[in-house]
Amino acid sequence: MKAKGALTAAALSLLPLGQPLLLGTAGITTATTAVLLQALAAVAQDASAVAKVAKAITVRIEGATQGSGVLVKKDGNRYTVLTAWHVVSSNRPGEEVGIYTSDGQDHQLKQGSIQRLGEIDMAVLTFSSSGNYEVASIGDAKTVQYDDPIYVAGFPLANSQNLRYETGDVVANAEVGIDQGYQLLYDNKTAAGMSGGVLLNADGELIGLHGRGEKNEYASNGNEVSMKTGVNQGVPISYYKLFLSGSPVVVANNTAANADDYYAQVLASANKKGREQTMVRLADQALKLRKTGFAYIMRAYAKNDLGDYQGAIDDQNNALEINPDNAVAYVNRGLARSNMGDPKSALSDFSKAIKIDPANAMAFSNRGVSKQALGDPQGALDDYNKAIKIDPRNANAYANRGVNKGDLGDYQGAIADYSKAIGINPQHSDAYYNRGIAKLESKDYQGAIADYNKAIRIGTQNARIYLNRGLVYDNLGDYQRAIADYNKAIELDPQYALAYVNRGLAKIKSGDIQGAIADSNKAIELDPRMAKAYANRGAAKGMLDDAKGGCADFKKAASLGSQLAAQWLNRADAAWCRNMR
């Protein structure tokens, strides 16, 4: 009995619940489309002239959200502004909206004037002013083709007082119907806040509205590594012309007929769940008609999400053969290499992307992830800081820096960074999850549960979230809820050995000793070198008066590296176990 009692007491004192598991650094972001920003000398003079036009006709819109717009019509003292519907859709009736013209004057929206254009991401609104402002010359979107110059302008959130103007090239001008009218693709650099800004051709004519910037998609895979799309989406001005004519403003119901159509479809598919196979199919069709770095990068984007990391690397290599200075391809190849467990090669790719594009915040954030994986936390922190300096609204960089701080034991600093990431992206489930870990480490158990609950509500069905929430309930002594969460973790991942270990410990504490032994056996079957599983089983055997079996399991746990088991075996009252054969 003495042996049994000592063994059981030791078991319950030395069986850790297991460290909270990070979903990882906010991530390596992927670049999905080539960012080619070379302003050709031959068109430099034209670009300067177009810039003057953009400055005169582009307005800043400040309401529930900030965005941009363009003056398209003047009727006496009444001006009509064309913008993206999503810029003004959240404004409530009667809410003030400021419209700032090129002279800095603030004009108030005429209440009730906001009107969406059918099912397109376009809207018109009006204001009155005695000022004389230039309005846009409406062009024909069909006149611009692949590789033609295109110009975008708008007011970025990070520097909203200054108009940002960027040159670039047309990637595709589709005729096929795309959700909300996003048929124009282009590779200009853009930023949040520029939505609703102008898209101008080489003659300074308005051919569309900028709507969606290149997205920094992030993928959770231990470390959160971001993927870049590199290509923006705009709505052609033809939909505004339909509105002016009184015709229904609807997306065309037709099928893809050329490379541009497939390009637009594959990029539109990138934002849909379960779209990976569709993206591969569409990219295959596009490549048959026109081989471009963009198509290879988009196909690689899908392959990465499918877990075909080598296929993604091969496609990024093809993109780099077409353009060796494609920073996006390097970023995305680095992501695939990171996912393959090769942080050293990934770091090399991110460094190459930075050399090509020193203002690539995503490359810095992703390189930080690689440095952290390679045991260079200070280098990682430097890269995260650089990413945030370049792009203060890079949620992944804050989330990654939070992981870095958490690894260094600075849980309050980590919580602050996760909170910043959530403020930028309220749907950032990994930031909620990792903030929950930091709160758990800080013994803010209720706060941790709230964050795990939020991550689950957002839609994250990840076994580790349930395992960590189970840890919190375990710490609170609520073993039945802990077991329920471990059950869910095992349902999501039946090969999750640690979930069996933790469930076994919760069963010991709730008196289900046979159940604990069964869970320990399963964990050992899945991972024969898991010391905690042997320690759990040893504790359970001791409670069943199997001192010999329990002792053997503790010795096995110690041999596998359990320092707590080794410490207990070295105690004076454990001599009976040390001497047992």
N, C-alpha and C positions, 0 to 999 in steps of 0.2 A: 504493500500500500504506500509505503514511503516512496518507493521508486515511481509508482504511478503518479502520486501527487506532485512530485518534483518535476516529472516529465510534462504533466499537463500544465502546470504553472509556467514552465519554461516555454511551452508551445504558445500559449496565449500571449506571452510577453514578447516573443521574438518573431511572431508572424506578422510582418508588415502588410498593410493592405495593398501595397504596390504604389509606386509613384504615379501621380496623375500623368496621363499620356497626352502630350501635345499633338495636335493635328499638325503643328509645325509652323515654321516661319511662314509669314503670310504669303510668301509664295514666290515662285518663279513665274514671271508673267510671260506670256507668249506673244510673240509678234506674229501677226498673221499675214500681213501684206507688206510688200516692199515699200519702203519710204524713200522715194526718189525725189530729192528736193533741189535738183540742179537747175538754176535759172540760166538759161542759155544766153550768151552775150548778144546774140542776134535779136533777141526780143526784149532786151533790157530796157530800151527806151519805151517800148510799148507797155511794158510792165509798170514803169513809172507813171505813165499817163493813166493806166487803168487804176493805179493806186489812188490817184487824185479823185477819180470818179467814185471809187469805193468810199473814200473819206467823206465825200459830200452827201452820199445817199444812205449810208448805213447809220442806224440809230441804236441806242442802248435802251433796253426795256427793263424796268425794275418794278416788280410786283411781288407776288408770292414766291416767284423764282426769278432769277436774272437771266436774260438772254439778249438776243440781238434781233434786228429787223431791218427792213428796207422801205424807203419812201417810194411808192409806186404810182401815186395819183394825187393831183391837186385840183380841188374844185372850189374856187374862191378862197376862203380862209380855212377850208377843211382839207386836211391831208389824210390819205389812206396809207397805212403801214401794212406790209405783208410780213408775216413771221411764221415760225413753226408753231403748230397747235400746242405741242407739249410745253412751250414756253409760257403760255397764258392759260392753259386748261385748268390749272389749280386755283385761279383767281375767283373769289366768290363775288356774287352780285353786290355792287356798291363799294367794293374794295378799290382803293386808289392804286393806280398804275402810272408810274412816271415814264415818259418817253423823252429821251435826251438826244437832241439833234447835234449836228456837227459843230455848232457854235456854243455848245455846252448848256443851252437853255433846256429847262425842264417843262415839258408840256403834259398836262393831265389827260388821261384817256377819257373819251366821251363815254359815259356810262351806257351800257347796253349795246355798245358797238362791236364787241368781239363776236366774230362769226367764223365758225369752222367751215372749211371748204370740203363738203361731202365727207368722205371717209379717208381723206388725205391728211398728212401731217402738215397742214398749212392753215393759217387763219388770217383774217383781216381785222383791223381795228382802226379807229379814227381819232383825231384830235384837231383842235382848232388853233390857229395862230396867224397873227398878222405878218409874221416873218416870211421872207421869200426863200424857200429851200428848193434845191434841185431834186428832181424825181428821176427814177431809173428809166433808162431806155430799154424797153422790153425786147429781148432777142428771141431767137429760135433755138431751143435746146438741141434739136436734131442736127444742127450744123457742127457740133463738136463730136469728135470721134476719138477712138483709142489713141493715146500718146499726144493728143493736142494739148496745148497749154490751157490751164484753167486757174482762176484766181479766187481766193476765198478771203473774206474779211468779217470780223466780228469783235466783240468785246469780251475778253477772257475774264473769268471770275477772279483769277489771281492778280489781275491788274486792270480792273474794270474801267478805269478812266481813260485808258489808251486803246485806240483801235489797233487790232493786230491784223496784219495783211500778209498772206502767204501765197507764194507761187507753187505750182505743181502741175501734174499731168493727169489727163483723163485715163482712168483704168478701164472703164466700161460705160457705155451709154445704152442701156437696155430698152427694148421695146416691149418686152414681156411684162405683164402686170406683177408688181411686187407690193407686198403689204404696206399700206400707207403711202405708196408712191415712190419708194426709195429705189430709183432706177439709175441714178447717176453715181458713179464711183470715181474717186480721185484720191491722189496720194499726198495732198498738201498736209503740212503739220497744222493741227488744230488743238483747241483746248476747250474745257468746259466753259460755258457762257457764250460761246460763239454760235450756238444753235440759233437758227433763224437768220443768220448772217447771209451776205450776198455770195452768189457764185456768178462770176463774170467771165465772158469770153475775151479773146484778145482785142476785140473792138470796144470793150468796156460795157457790153450789153448784158443785162440780167438774163441769165439762162436757167437759174434755179436758186433754191435756198439750201444752205448747209443745214443738215439735220442731226446726223449722228457722227460723232468723232470715232476714231479708231478705238475700239474697246480693249481694255486691259483685262482679259478674262483670267481668272485665277483658278488653279486646280489644286485641290488639297491632296497631298500625297506625302504625309509626314511633314515635309516642308511645303509651304505654299509658294508655288512658283507661278509666275504670271506669264500669260501668253499675249502677244500683241497682234492686233489685226493689221495695223499699218495703213488700212484703207478706210476712207470716210464715205458716208452715204448722204446723198442729197436728193431733193425732190425737184424734178424739172419744172420750168415755168409754164409748160403746156397746160398744167392743171389749173393754174391761175387764169390762163386764157379761156379755158372751158367755163370757169366761174363767171368771167366777164361776159361771155356769150349767153349765159343763162342755161347752158347745157348741164346735165347731171355730172357732178364731179365724182367719178368712180374709177377704180383701178381696172385696167383692161383685163378681160378674161380670155387670155390667149396662151399659147404654149411657146416654149423657148425655140428659137429658130437660128441663133447664131452664137458666137463666142461671148459677146457682151451679155446676152440674155442668161447664159449659164453662169457667168461671173456674178451677175447680180443675184441670181438664185442661190448660189453657194454661199455668198456672204450673208444673205437674208436668213439662210438656214443655220448659220453659226450661233444665233441667239436662241435656238429652240432646243428643248430637251429631247434626247433620243435621236438627234439629227445626224449622228456621225456617219452612218452608212449612206444617208442621202447626200451628205457633203462629198463623200468619196465618189459617189456616182456622178454627181454634177461636175466635180473637178475633172473626172476622167473625160467627160464629154467636152468640157472646155479645152482641155489639153489636146484633144484630137483636132480641134479647130484652130487653136493658137497657143503655142507654148510660151508661157510667161512665168516669171518668178512668182507672181501673185497666185496663179493656179496651183503651183507646186506647194506654196506656203499654206494655202487653204487646205489642200489635201493632207499635208503634214499635220495641220491643226486637228483635223478629225482623227487621223491615225494615232496621234498622241493620246487623245481622249479614249480611244479604243484599246489603249495599252500596247499598240504596235509601235514601240519606240524606235526600233531599228528602221521600220518603214518610214517613220517621221524623219529620222536622220537622213535617209536616202533622198527624200523629197527636198529637204533643206539643202542638201549637197547639190541637187539639180538646180535649185534656185540660185545658189552661189555660183554655179557655172555660168548662168546667164548674166549675173551681176555680182562680181566678187566683192563689191562694196555695199552689199545689202545688209545693213545693220539688223534689220528685222529677222532675217534668216539666221544670223548668228545667235540672236537672243533665243529664237525658238529651237535651234539645234541644241543650244545649251540646256534648255528645258528638258528635251528628250534625253540628253546625256545624264542630267541630274536624276531623272526618273529611272534611268537604268543603273543608278548607284555609282555614277562616275563623276563625283563633284570636281575632281581635278580638271578633267576635260571640259566640263561645264564652265568652270571658272575661266578657262582659256577663251571659250567662245564669248562669254560676257565681256571679257576684257577687249576682244577684237571689236565687238559692237560699240563699246565706249570709245575706242580709238577712232572709229568711223564717225560716231555721233556722240560727242562729249556731253550733250544735253539729254541723253537717253536715261531718264529716271528709272525706267523699268530694268535696264541693264545693270544699273548700280544696285537696285534692290535685290535682283536675282543673284548678282555676284556676292552680295552680302550673305545670302543663304548658303552659297557654296563655301565661302570662307568660314562660316559658322560650322558647317559640316566637317571642314578640314582642321578644326581646332584653333581658329584664329578669331576669337570673339571681338577683339578690339578692331581688327580689320573689317569685320562684318559691321560693327557699329559705325565705323567711319563711312562705309558705303551706304548704310541706311540713312545716315544724316545727310549725305550728299544727295541721295534720291529725294529726300524731303525738301531740301533747299531748292532743287530744280523744280519739283512739282509738289507744292504744299498740300495738294489734295490727293496725293497718292496713298490711298487707304492701305494698300498692301505693305508699303514701306513702314508705316506706323505699326501695323500688326507684326511685321517681321522684327522691328526694333523692340516691340513688346516681348517677343519670345526671347530675344537676346538678353534683355534686362532680367526676365524671369530666370533664365539660366544662370545669371550672375547673382541671384538672390534678391534683386531689387524688385519686389513684388508690387510695391506702390507705383514705382516708375512704369512697370509693365502695365498695370491697370490703367494708368493715365494714357499710355500709348494705345491700348486696345479701345479705350473710350473715344480717343480721337479718331481712330479708324471707323468706329461705329457711327460717329457724328458725320463722317464723310459718306459712308455707305451703310445705312441702317439695316441692310440685308446681308451684312458681312458675317455669316454664321460662324466662321472660324474665329473671328475676333471675340464674339460672345463666348464661344467654347473656351478659348485660351484665357479670356478674362475670368471665366469660371474657375480655371485651374489656379490662377494667381489668387483669387479670393479664397479658394480652398486652402492654399498654402498659408494664407493670412488668417485662417480660421474664421473667415466670414462665410459660414456655411449656408445661411439663407441667401446671401448674395450670390454664392456659387450656384445654388439650385435655380435661382431666377435666371441666371445667364444660360445654364444648360437648357432650361425650359424654352428660352427664347430661341436658342440654336435649333432645337427640335421643331418649334413652331414654324421657323423659316423654311423648314423642309429638309434639314440635314438628318438623314437616317444613317448614322455612323455608329458602329459598335462601341467605339471608344467614348463617345459622349455618354452612352448609357452606363458604361463601366465606371466612368468618373463620377457620374451622378450617384451611382451605387456606392462609391467610396464616401461621398458626403453623407448619405443616409447611414452608412456603417459607422461613421464618426459620431453621428447623432444618436446611435443606438437603435435606430429603426431598421432592424434586420430584415423584416418582411419586405419593406420597400426596396431595400438594397438587393435582396434576392430577386425581386421582380425586375429590377433594372439589369442585373446580371443575366437573367433569363432572356431579356430582350437583346442584350449584346450577343448572346450565344445564338439566338434565332437569326440575327443579322449576319453573324460570322461563326458557323459551327466549328471552325478550326481555331477559335480564339482561346488558346490555352490559359492565358491570364484570367479570362472571365471565369473559367472553371475553378481556378485557384481561389479567386476572391469569393465566388459563390460558396466554395467549400468552407472557407473561413467563416462566412456569415452563418452557414449551417451549424458549424461547431458552436458558435455563440448563441444560436437559437435552439440548441439541443438536438439537432438532427445529425447524430454522429455517423450513422451508416451512409447518409446522403453525402456527408463531407468526404468520407473515404471514397465513395463512387466518383465524386468530382475530382478528387486528387488523382485517382487512377486514370481518369480521362485526360487530365492535364499532362500527366507523365507519358501517356500514350502519344499525345500530340507533340510534346517536347520533352524527351527523356533527360534533358539537362536543366530542367527548371527546378532550381533548388527550393523555391517556395512551395512547390507542390509536395515534395518529400517532407518538408517541415510540417505542412498542414496535415499530411497523412500520419506523420509521427505523433502529432498532438492527438489526433482522433484515436489512434490505436492505444495511446496511453490512457485515454478516458475509458477505453473498453478493457482495461487491465492487460493489454498485450504489450507489456513493458519491453519485451525483447524486440518485437516488431517495430515499436515506436523508436527504440534506441537505434536500431539499424537505419531507420529512415532519417533520424537526425544526423547520424554519421555520414550518410549519403549526401544530405543537404550541405554539411560542412565541406565535404570533398568537392562539391560543385561550386564552392565559393561563398556560401552563406556565412558571413562573419558573425552574425548573431548566434547561429547554431554552433559555430566553433567556440565562441565565447562561453556559451552555456556548457559545452562539453569540458571546458577547462576549469569549470568551477569545482570546488571541493565536494559539494553534494552531488556531483555528477560522476564521481569516481566509479560507481557501480556500472554506469553505462560505458565509460571508457574501457573498463576491464571485461566487459561482456563479450563473449565469443559466440 
